[in-house]
Amino acid sequence: MPRSKMTGAQAVLECLKREGVDVVFGLPGGVLLPLYDAIYQSDIRHILVRHEQGAAHMADGYARATGKVGVCIATSGPGATNLVTGIATAYMDSVPMVAITGQVNTFLIGKDAFQEADITGITLPITKHSYLLRSARDIPRVFREAFYIASTGRPGPVLIDLPRDVTVEEIEFSWPELHLPGYNPSLKAHELQVKRAAKALMEAERPVIYAGGGIKFADAHQELVKLAKTLNAPVTTTLMGVGTYPEDDPLSLGMLGMHGTKYANLAIQESDLILAVGARFDDRVTGKIASFAPRARIIHIDVDPAEIGKNVRVDIPVVADAKNALSALLGQIQPKPRSAWNAKIEGWKKDFPLKYIPDMNVIKPQFVIEKLCELAPEAVITTEVGQNQMWAAQFFVHKDPRKFISSGGLGTMGYGFPAAIGAKMGCPDSEVIDIAGDGSFLMNCQELATAVVNDIPVKVAILNNGCLGMVRQWQELFFERRYSATILGRTSPDFVKLAEAFGALGLRASKPSEVEPVIRAALASDRPTIMDFIVSPVEKVSPMVPAGATLSEILELEWCEESHAAHVHGIVGIPGSMEECL
């Protein structure tokens, strides 16, 4: 292969180019000056963030929206440590990302040099793999391996720590063959296990397909739809799986779990077979594990063998990529009518729909999201974390696997807005809307400058209730309305003025009749836009399965808004201590 002479910094840019990277998100620092000088002379677009955490979330949002590997860059010491929350967010949600951090000169490592931090050690539990480069000669091999590891098997973040002297060392660049004998993810399903799974599916009378984020990352949503239609089996999704099955389809049950639909949770509890694909049975889904799906056999398909049997018993394990496994299953099954089971589920849907009490005088947050869905049904939706996140999952009709982007495993407040910027960079022709709470948005609102300076016209819908809504909800239900440190106040800051201060457009709706005009004005804007919706401060996410309860012990909270006694009555008898509820 032809060789050319270049510095380590130039080699990094050449590697990124060969990996198809078109944009990176970062913030420079002293040890990275050689790398940033190379960036200045390259055709890869660099988005200058205002905080390194924003860079990590932007790379994450870009990766989720496009399916490509996101790239973020930070300098040594505090720059690198500011990436940690974003790296952990990507790790928990299996997002392919490469984080490049600057490091002090190799001869200063371990000597407490200025802005030195052991970032490979710090991030060891939250990366799929990490590298500390010692020579520029290793750059091509390391970058090729890093992108491959980040994007294959169960995706995840990989960190590359880049000392300053490595970036100025000269090498003869050559692109190596990929050779990773110790890394062989199991992608193909075992034929015998597929046959066992297919037999169980054909025998089942009350099956439920439980789809997670693994469907999205394996690009297996078409196979999922075909399988569900062939089996006439209803489909429920995790928060990470939202959009992998079209929610306007009759077989869709929506999301399950703590704030899932009542009919999804009842279907799980009544089912005789669960086909779990690319999901990890986390506690927000299962409720009390000992009582989860008591009548069901469980088939678990996952590319990561460590997830199978980790949280729940599994009868038929299938270690494989979701697309491969579902394709194999499709070759083993035949259409089967399940009219009685589907009729029962349709009855539950009619009896227990997602609902809220409309109010002509006060904006309900659910109403805002319904209007967003009506006026921008094809938008990419990102979310912050808390009540806004749950309402966005419940009341927007999601039909595309890459158009709902949210922090699931780590639950990172401040994620949604920078993730929206990353998603917009990856999908410039799509409308991108961050559905936010006032508390979450403030955690990374400085990235308004990033959006304005780079002409990235993302939209933010702030459901402004003046409090940390989800925590306040738990205080109302479990702490006798002692609202300790959860009340923010509505006027600090004024979000319209904040938007204007950054050079963005600020809009506000204070009553229901103003909601639609504000959304239409935002969608017509070619600038970053903040929509400040003054919503009911007492509205709660419903339904809700309290922690420690089974999925069938589900509360419908909004219908007892004025009666605290009703709340308490609804909770009496639910197993689990207060500590379990936290």
ZAMARGU-4260 file (C-alpha; in steps of 0.2 Angstrom, whole numbers, plus 5000, padded with zeros to 4 digits):
<rodrens>
0) 5000/5000/5000 | 5007/5018/4996 | 5015/5027/5010 | 5016/5046/5013 | 5025/5055/5027
5) 5015/5065/5039 | 5014/5070/5057 | 5003/5060/5070 | 4990/5074/5070 | 4989/5073/5051
10) 4988/5054/5052 | 4973/5056/5064 | 4964/5066/5051 | 4968/5054/5038 | 4961/5040/5048
15) 4945/5049/5051 | 4943/5053/5033 | 4946/5034/5028 | 4932/5030/5041 | 4920/5041/5032
20) 4919/5054/5046 | 4912/5071/5040 | 4910/5080/5056 | 4917/5080/5073 | 4912/5089/5089
25) 4925/5096/5101 | 4934/5110/5111 | 4953/5113/5109 | 4966/5115/5122 | 4985/5117/5123
30) 4990/5099/5121 | 4979/5097/5106 | 4985/5112/5096 | 4994/5101/5083 | 4978/5091/5080
35) 4968/5107/5079 | 4980/5114/5067 | 4978/5098/5056 | 4959/5100/5058 | 4961/5118/5051
40) 4969/5112/5036 | 4957/5097/5033 | 4939/5096/5025 | 4931/5088/5040 | 4919/5100/5048
45) 4923/5104/5066 | 4909/5110/5077 | 4916/5120/5092 | 4905/5117/5107 | 4904/5127/5123
50) 4906/5113/5135 | 4914/5096/5132 | 4899/5086/5139 | 4890/5094/5124 | 4902/5087/5112
55) 4900/5069/5118 | 4881/5071/5118 | 4882/5078/5100 | 4892/5064/5094 | 4880/5052/5103
60) 4865/5061/5094 | 4873/5060/5077 | 4877/5042/5079 | 4859/5037/5084 | 4851/5047/5070
65) 4863/5041/5057 | 4869/5024/5062 | 4887/5030/5059 | 4900/5032/5073 | 4900/5049/5081
70) 4917/5057/5085 | 4920/5070/5099 | 4937/5078/5105 | 4942/5085/5121 | 4959/5091/5128
75) 4968/5084/5143 | 4963/5085/5161 | 4947/5094/5164 | 4942/5093/5145 | 4944/5074/5145
80) 4934/5072/5162 | 4920/5083/5156 | 4917/5070/5143 | 4914/5057/5156 | 4895/5059/5158
85) 4893/5059/5139 | 4903/5043/5137 | 4894/5034/5151 | 4877/5039/5142 | 4883/5031/5126
90) 4890/5016/5135 | 4873/5012/5144 | 4863/5014/5128 | 4876/5005/5117 | 4880/5020/5105
95) 4894/5019/5093 | 4906/5033/5097 | 4925/5037/5097 | 4931/5049/5110 | 4948/5057/5106
100) 4956/5065/5121 | 4972/5075/5122 | 4986/5070/5134 | 5002/5077/5141 | 5018/5072/5133
105) 5022/5053/5135 | 5038/5057/5146 | 5026/5067/5158 | 5013/5054/5160 | 5012/5049/5179
110) 5021/5064/5185 | 5006/5075/5189 | 5010/5087/5175 | 4998/5102/5171 | 4981/5096/5166
115) 4986/5077/5167 | 4972/5065/5170 | 4972/5046/5169 | 4957/5047/5157 | 4959/5029/5151
120) 4958/5023/5170 | 4944/5035/5174 | 4933/5028/5159 | 4938/5010/5161 | 4920/5005/5167
125) 4911/5015/5154 | 4920/5011/5138 | 4920/4996/5126 | 4939/4998/5124 | 4952/5012/5126
130) 4969/5016/5120 | 4984/5026/5126 | 4995/5030/5111 | 5014/5029/5114 | 5019/5031/5096
135) 5012/5039/5081 | 5016/5023/5071 | 5001/5015/5080 | 4989/5028/5075 | 4982/5020/5059
140) 4980/5003/5068 | 4972/5010/5083 | 4960/5021/5074 | 4955/5007/5062 | 4952/4995/5077
145) 4943/5008/5087 | 4930/5012/5074 | 4927/4993/5071 | 4925/4989/5089 | 4914/5004/5092
150) 4902/4999/5078 | 4901/4980/5079 | 4894/4967/5090 | 4885/4977/5104 | 4890/4995/5099
155) 4898/5006/5112 | 4911/5020/5115 | 4929/5018/5112 | 4942/5031/5119 | 4959/5035/5111
160) 4971/5045/5122 | 4983/5055/5112 | 4998/5063/5120 | 5005/5079/5113 | 5022/5072/5107
165) 5013/5058/5098 | 5004/5071/5087 | 5020/5080/5081 | 5030/5064/5078 | 5032/5061/5059
170) 5028/5044/5052 | 5026/5036/5035 | 5007/5033/5034 | 5000/5017/5028 | 4982/5010/5031
175) 4983/4993/5039 | 4973/4977/5037 | 4961/4974/5052 | 4967/4960/5063 | 4958/4957/5080
180) 4960/4939/5084 | 4953/4941/5102 | 4937/4951/5096 | 4924/4940/5088 | 4906/4945/5091
185) 4893/4932/5088 | 4883/4938/5074 | 4875/4922/5067 | 4861/4913/5077 | 4864/4895/5081
190) 4853/4885/5070 | 4847/4873/5083 | 4842/4888/5095 | 4833/4896/5080 | 4823/4880/5077
195) 4818/4879/5096 | 4813/4897/5096 | 4802/4895/5080 | 4794/4880/5088 | 4790/4889/5104
200) 4783/4904/5094 | 4771/4893/5084 | 4765/4884/5099 | 4761/4899/5109 | 4744/4906/5111
205) 4747/4922/5119 | 4765/4928/5113 | 4772/4945/5115 | 4787/4952/5106 | 4797/4964/5117
210) 4809/4975/5107 | 4823/4985/5113 | 4837/4996/5106 | 4846/4982/5098 | 4833/4982/5084
215) 4838/5000/5080 | 4857/4997/5080 | 4856/4981/5070 | 4844/4990/5057 | 4832/4975/5060
220) 4815/4985/5061 | 4809/4978/5044 | 4812/4960/5050 | 4803/4964/5066 | 4788/4971/5057
225) 4787/4956/5045 | 4789/4944/5060 | 4775/4952/5070 | 4764/4952/5055 | 4767/4934/5051
230) 4765/4928/5069 | 4750/4940/5072 | 4759/4944/5088 | 4758/4961/5097 | 4774/4971/5100
235) 4779/4981/5115 | 4795/4991/5116 | 4807/4998/5128 | 4811/5017/5129 | 4827/5013/5119
240) 4816/5003/5107 | 4803/5016/5104 | 4800/5018/5085 | 4807/5001/5080 | 4789/4996/5078
245) 4776/5008/5070 | 4765/5014/5084 | 4750/5017/5073 | 4750/4998/5068 | 4736/4988/5077
250) 4749/4976/5084 | 4758/4990/5093 | 4757/4990/5112 | 4768/5005/5114 | 4780/5006/5128
255) 4780/4994/5143 | 4786/4996/5160 | 4785/5009/5174 | 4777/5022/5163 | 4772/5011/5149
260) 4754/5008/5143 | 4743/4998/5154 | 4738/4986/5140 | 4757/4983/5136 | 4760/4978/5155
265) 4744/4967/5156 | 4749/4958/5140 | 4766/4954/5147 | 4759/4948/5163 | 4746/4937/5154
270) 4757/4931/5140 | 4763/4913/5138 | 4778/4917/5128 | 4789/4932/5127 | 4801/4935/5112
275) 4814/4948/5119 | 4825/4955/5105 | 4839/4967/5109 | 4833/4971/5126 | 4841/4969/5143
280) 4826/4967/5155 | 4831/4982/5165 | 4822/4986/5182 | 4811/5000/5174 | 4804/4987/5162
285) 4802/4972/5173 | 4795/4979/5190 | 4796/4966/5203 | 4807/4953/5194 | 4800/4938/5204
290) 4782/4942/5197 | 4787/4947/5180 | 4778/4937/5166 | 4774/4923/5178 | 4765/4912/5164
295) 4778/4915/5150 | 4792/4906/5143 | 4806/4918/5137 | 4816/4918/5121 | 4830/4931/5123
300) 4840/4936/5107 | 4855/4947/5111 | 4871/4950/5103 | 4879/4952/5120 | 4879/4935/5129
305) 4882/4943/5146 | 4864/4950/5145 | 4856/4934/5143 | 4850/4927/5160 | 4857/4942/5169
310) 4841/4949/5176 | 4827/4936/5172 | 4827/4917/5168 | 4828/4913/5150 | 4821/4897/5142
315) 4828/4899/5125 | 4844/4909/5123 | 4849/4915/5106 | 4866/4924/5105 | 4866/4934/5088
320) 4864/4950/5079 | 4845/4955/5079 | 4844/4956/5061 | 4852/4939/5058 | 4842/4931/5071
325) 4825/4938/5065 | 4829/4934/5047 | 4833/4916/5052 | 4816/4915/5062 | 4807/4921/5047
330) 4813/4906/5038 | 4806/4894/5051 | 4788/4901/5055 | 4772/4901/5046 | 4757/4913/5048
335) 4746/4909/5063 | 4730/4918/5068 | 4728/4923/5086 | 4711/4931/5086 | 4706/4927/5104
340) 4723/4935/5111 | 4722/4950/5099 | 4704/4953/5104 | 4708/4953/5122 | 4722/4965/5119
345) 4710/4977/5109 | 4698/4976/5124 | 4712/4982/5135 | 4717/4996/5123 | 4699/5002/5123
350) 4697/5001/5142 | 4714/5008/5147 | 4720/5021/5134 | 4734/5034/5137 | 4724/5049/5143
355) 4724/5065/5152 | 4711/5078/5157 | 4711/5093/5144 | 4709/5110/5151 | 4704/5125/5142
360) 4713/5137/5154 | 4730/5128/5157 | 4742/5120/5145 | 4744/5102/5148 | 4761/5095/5143
365) 4753/5080/5134 | 4743/5092/5123 | 4759/5101/5118 | 4766/5084/5112 | 4750/5079/5103
370) 4751/5096/5093 | 4770/5093/5089 | 4765/5076/5082 | 4751/5083/5072 | 4761/5097/5065
375) 4778/5089/5063 | 4774/5070/5062 | 4791/5066/5053 | 4802/5076/5065 | 4817/5068/5074
380) 4813/5069/5092 | 4826/5070/5105 | 4822/5072/5124 | 4829/5077/5140 | 4826/5066/5155
385) 4811/5066/5167 | 4792/5069/5164 | 4796/5077/5147 | 4804/5061/5142 | 4790/5050/5147
390) 4777/5061/5139 | 4787/5062/5123 | 4787/5043/5122 | 4769/5041/5126 | 4760/5055/5116
395) 4770/5057/5101 | 4766/5043/5088 | 4783/5036/5084 | 4785/5026/5067 | 4804/5027/5063
400) 4818/5018/5073 | 4830/5033/5072 | 4818/5047/5075 | 4817/5045/5094 | 4833/5049/5103
405) 4834/5048/5122 | 4845/5044/5136 | 4838/5028/5143 | 4851/5018/5154 | 4859/5033/5162
410) 4845/5045/5162 | 4856/5060/5158 | 4848/5077/5161 | 4855/5089/5149 | 4856/5076/5135
415) 4842/5081/5123 | 4848/5098/5117 | 4866/5094/5112 | 4860/5077/5105 | 4847/5087/5094
420) 4862/5097/5087 | 4871/5081/5083 | 4856/5073/5075 | 4853/5089/5065 | 4871/5088/5059
425) 4868/5070/5053 | 4851/5073/5046 | 4851/5091/5039 | 4835/5089/5029 | 4825/5083/5044
430) 4816/5094/5057 | 4824/5090/5074 | 4815/5095/5090 | 4821/5093/5108 | 4807/5090/5120
435) 4813/5097/5136 | 4810/5101/5154 | 4815/5118/5161 | 4827/5109/5173 | 4835/5098/5160
440) 4837/5111/5147 | 4847/5123/5159 | 4860/5110/5161 | 4867/5112/5143 | 4859/5128/5137
445) 4876/5136/5133 | 4875/5125/5117 | 4863/5138/5110 | 4879/5147/5106 | 4885/5132/5096
450) 4868/5131/5087 | 4867/5149/5082 | 4885/5151/5077 | 4885/5136/5066 | 4867/5139/5059
455) 4860/5123/5065 | 4841/5127/5066 | 4836/5114/5080 | 4820/5118/5089 | 4817/5116/5108
460) 4800/5113/5116 | 4802/5117/5134 | 4788/5110/5145 | 4790/5124/5158 | 4782/5118/5175
465) 4794/5127/5186 | 4800/5112/5195 | 4810/5096/5193 | 4794/5087/5188 | 4798/5069/5190
470) 4807/5071/5207 | 4792/5082/5213 | 4780/5068/5207 | 4789/5055/5218 | 4789/5067/5232
475) 4770/5069/5230 | 4767/5051/5230 | 4779/5044/5243 | 4785/5059/5253 | 4769/5067/5258
480) 4771/5082/5247 | 4787/5088/5255 | 4795/5096/5239 | 4813/5097/5245 | 4824/5106/5232
485) 4813/5103/5217 | 4804/5120/5215 | 4814/5130/5202 | 4802/5145/5199 | 4795/5150/5182
490) 4804/5166/5179 | 4822/5161/5182 | 4827/5162/5168 | 4815/5170/5155 | 4818/5157/5141
495) 4813/5169/5128 | 4826/5182/5133 | 4839/5168/5135 | 4836/5163/5117 | 4837/5181/5111
500) 4853/5184/5121 | 4861/5170/5111 | 4854/5176/5095 | 4841/5162/5094 | 4822/5165/5092
505) 4812/5164/5108 | 4793/5160/5108 | 4781/5158/5122 | 4764/5150/5125 | 4754/5153/5141
510) 4737/5146/5136 | 4731/5132/5126 | 4725/5143/5111 | 4743/5149/5109 | 4751/5132/5108
515) 4748/5129/5089 | 4753/5146/5083 | 4769/5145/5093 | 4774/5128/5085 | 4769/5134/5068
520) 4781/5149/5070 | 4795/5138/5076 | 4793/5126/5062 | 4793/5141/5050 | 4809/5148/5057
525) 4826/5144/5049 | 4835/5148/5066 | 4838/5139/5082 | 4821/5142/5091 | 4815/5140/5109
530) 4797/5137/5112 | 4793/5140/5131 | 4776/5132/5135 | 4770/5137/5152 | 4762/5120/5158
535) 4752/5114/5173 | 4765/5111/5187 | 4754/5098/5195 | 4752/5086/5180 | 4760/5069/5183
540) 4766/5055/5171 | 4753/5042/5171 | 4751/5027/5171 | 4764/5022/5184 | 4770/5006/5191
545) 4778/5011/5208 | 4796/5003/5211 | 4795/4986/5219 | 4777/4983/5212 | 4772/4971/5198
550) 4768/4977/5181 | 4749/4973/5184 | 4749/4985/5200 | 4748/5000/5189 | 4742/5017/5195
555) 4732/5030/5184 | 4737/5046/5192 | 4730/5060/5183 | 4712/5055/5187 | 4715/5058/5205
560) 4723/5075/5204 | 4714/5083/5218 | 4714/5069/5230 | 4730/5064/5239 | 4720/5051/5249
565) 4717/5043/5232 | 4735/5042/5228 | 4739/5034/5245 | 4725/5022/5243 | 4732/5017/5226
570) 4749/5013/5234 | 4743/5003/5249 | 4748/4985/5248 | 4761/4987/5235 | 4777/4977/5240
575) 4794/4985/5243 | 4801/4997/5255 | 4803/5016/5253 | 4821/5012/5249 | 4816/5001/5235
580) 4805/5016/5228 | 4821/5026/5227
</rodrens>
